[in-house]
């Protein structure tokens, strides 16, 4: 499957790369989806951004309620 992505070069500490490789080796999800390291990083970043956005949205809503 061709992915339409923008190339971004990001450097990681050796320990982070080792953790990513360990996840790739042991994760059924990664094996089932034929993830490589780049796929895993994209997946984690997407999920992290979604989590951040939903947390920010919840904080905005609770802040709005608190000012009423």
Buried (B, 14 or more C-beta within 10 A) or exposed (E): EEEEEEEEEEEEEEEEEEEBEEBBEEEEEBEEEEBEBEBBBBBEEEEEEEEEEEEEEEEEEEEEEEEE
